[in-house]
Amino acid sequence: MKISADLDDDTGEENDTGNQPRLVVAVDGPSGAGKSSASRGAAIALNVRYLDTGSMYRALTWWLLQRGVDTTDAGLVGELAAEPVIEVGTDPRASWTRVNGTDVSAAIRTREVTGAVSAVAAVPRVRAHLIAQQRDIIDRADGIVAEGRDIGTVVAPDAPVKVFLTADSVARADRRSAETSWSPTSTRAEQDRRDRLDAAQSGKADDAVEIDSTQLDLDQVIDIIVRLAHERVGVPHPRQQTL
């Protein structure tokens, strides 16, 4: 299924919510498609937790760079993958990332980390280690929106709601440029490079709903995700959570 700017209006019909499954929303898609903003917004609207899996790969990449490790040395990166303690906050209104107790939420968004993270994330031992942590976070949550790559296919293949968020390359580059203050030209080149490097981890689940956000604003994308959650799972009623 694919959704774009011509999405039909909601019919208002409600599904039977008997035997309602726990709400897990898996959001995949390429960089610049708006996964993070849309996933945070949907998590707030649904009153559930939010997991940015990409921040965990960025945190490990930051830690490796701080120690002068060659991030293209897959063997060494794999050996060191479990050494730092990586923690993430799951409050969608105030998420954070820590490495060995130090807040690195801003440090992991630098151009240096962005340029190195794809190579680190492709290392099998890195993926195995961090995916295990991600699954644990998802399993412990009463409800959660998890975003990144391979969420609907590997990390949470049983998620009742799966979204593949995309946009055309120009729109994606413009959005990322606005977020980072990089020039549109350099942003497009970096985006194309990451698309090539991340291709192996960027599969779309067969049962995912594809949302083309090129002509949609953020609120419209959030609304589509929330509506899908209501249609697939019913109106969620998670237990009171300390986010």
Backbone hydrogen bonds, N-H to C=O, Kabsch-Sander energy under -0.5 kcal/mol:
donor,donor_aa,acceptor,acceptor_aa,energy
3,I,210,E,-4.7
7,L,4,S,-1.4
20,Q,17,T,-1.1
23,L,142,D,-0.6
24,V,22,R,-0.7
25,V,144,I,-2.7
26,A,24,V,-0.6
26,A,161,V,-2.9
27,V,25,V,-0.6
27,V,146,A,-3.0
28,D,26,A,-0.6
28,D,163,V,-2.9
29,G,148,G,-0.6
33,A,30,P,-1.4
38,A,34,G,-2.2
39,S,35,K,-2.7
40,R,36,S,-2.6
41,G,37,S,-2.3
42,A,38,A,-2.4
43,A,39,S,-2.4
44,I,40,R,-2.2
45,A,41,G,-2.3
46,L,42,A,-2.3
47,N,43,A,-0.8
47,N,44,I,-0.7
48,V,43,A,-2.3
49,R,143,G,-2.3
50,Y,90,T,-2.0
51,L,145,V,-2.7
53,T,51,L,-0.9
53,T,147,E,-2.0
54,G,147,E,-0.6
55,S,52,D,-0.8
56,M,52,D,-0.6
56,M,53,T,-1.0
57,Y,53,T,-1.2
58,R,54,G,-2.3
59,A,55,S,-2.2
60,L,56,M,-2.0
61,T,57,Y,-2.2
62,W,58,R,-2.9
63,W,59,A,-2.3
64,L,60,L,-2.3
65,L,61,T,-2.6
66,Q,62,W,-2.3
67,R,63,W,-0.9
67,R,64,L,-0.7
68,G,65,L,-1.5
69,V,64,L,-2.4
71,T,69,V,-0.9
73,D,70,D,-1.9
74,A,72,T,-1.4
77,V,73,D,-2.7
78,G,74,A,-2.4
79,E,75,G,-1.9
80,L,76,L,-1.8
81,A,77,V,-0.8
81,A,78,G,-0.6
83,E,80,L,-1.9
86,I,84,P,-0.8
87,E,85,V,-0.5
87,E,98,R,-2.4
89,G,96,W,-2.7
94,A,91,D,-1.4
98,R,87,E,-2.8
99,V,102,T,-2.4
100,N,85,V,-3.0
102,T,99,V,-2.0
104,V,97,T,-2.9
105,S,97,T,-0.6
108,I,104,V,-2.2
109,R,106,A,-1.8
110,T,107,A,-1.0
114,T,110,T,-2.3
115,G,111,R,-2.3
116,A,112,E,-0.8
116,A,113,V,-0.9
117,V,113,V,-2.1
118,S,114,T,-0.5
120,V,116,A,-1.4
121,A,117,V,-2.9
122,A,118,S,-1.0
123,V,120,V,-1.5
127,R,123,V,-2.4
128,A,124,P,-2.7
129,H,125,R,-2.0
130,L,126,V,-2.7
131,I,127,R,-2.7
132,A,128,A,-1.6
133,Q,129,H,-1.3
134,Q,130,L,-2.6
135,R,131,I,-2.7
136,D,132,A,-1.7
137,I,133,Q,-2.2
138,I,134,Q,-2.4
139,D,135,R,-2.8
140,R,136,D,-1.8
141,A,137,I,-0.8
141,A,138,I,-0.8
144,I,23,L,-2.0
145,V,49,R,-2.3
146,A,25,V,-2.9
146,A,144,I,-0.6
147,E,51,L,-2.7
148,G,27,V,-2.1
154,V,150,D,-2.0
155,V,150,D,-2.6
156,A,151,I,-3.6
159,A,156,A,-1.9
161,V,24,V,-1.6
163,V,26,A,-3.3
164,F,209,V,-2.6
165,L,28,D,-3.1
165,L,163,V,-0.6
166,T,211,I,-2.7
172,R,168,D,-2.4
173,A,169,S,-2.2
174,D,170,V,-2.5
175,R,171,A,-2.2
176,R,172,R,-2.4
177,S,173,A,-2.5
178,A,174,D,-2.0
179,E,175,R,-1.7
180,T,176,R,-2.0
181,S,177,S,-2.3
187,T,183,S,-2.5
188,R,184,P,-2.3
189,A,185,T,-2.0
190,E,186,S,-2.4
191,Q,187,T,-2.6
192,D,188,R,-2.5
193,R,189,A,-1.9
194,R,190,E,-2.5
195,D,191,Q,-2.4
196,R,192,D,-1.7
197,L,193,R,-2.3
198,D,194,R,-2.9
199,A,196,R,-0.7
201,Q,198,D,-1.5
202,S,199,A,-1.5
205,A,203,G,-0.5
208,A,205,A,-1.8
209,V,162,K,-2.7
210,E,1,M,-3.1
210,E,208,A,-0.6
211,I,164,F,-2.5
212,D,3,I,-3.6
212,D,210,E,-0.6
213,S,166,T,-3.2
213,S,211,I,-0.9
216,L,213,S,-1.3
221,V,217,D,-1.8
222,I,218,L,-2.6
223,D,219,D,-2.3
224,I,220,Q,-1.9
225,I,221,V,-2.2
226,V,222,I,-2.6
227,R,223,D,-2.5
228,L,224,I,-2.4
229,A,225,I,-2.2
230,H,226,V,-2.1
231,E,227,R,-2.5
232,R,228,L,-2.9
233,V,229,A,-2.3
234,G,229,A,-0.9
234,G,230,H,-0.7
243,L,241,Q,-0.9
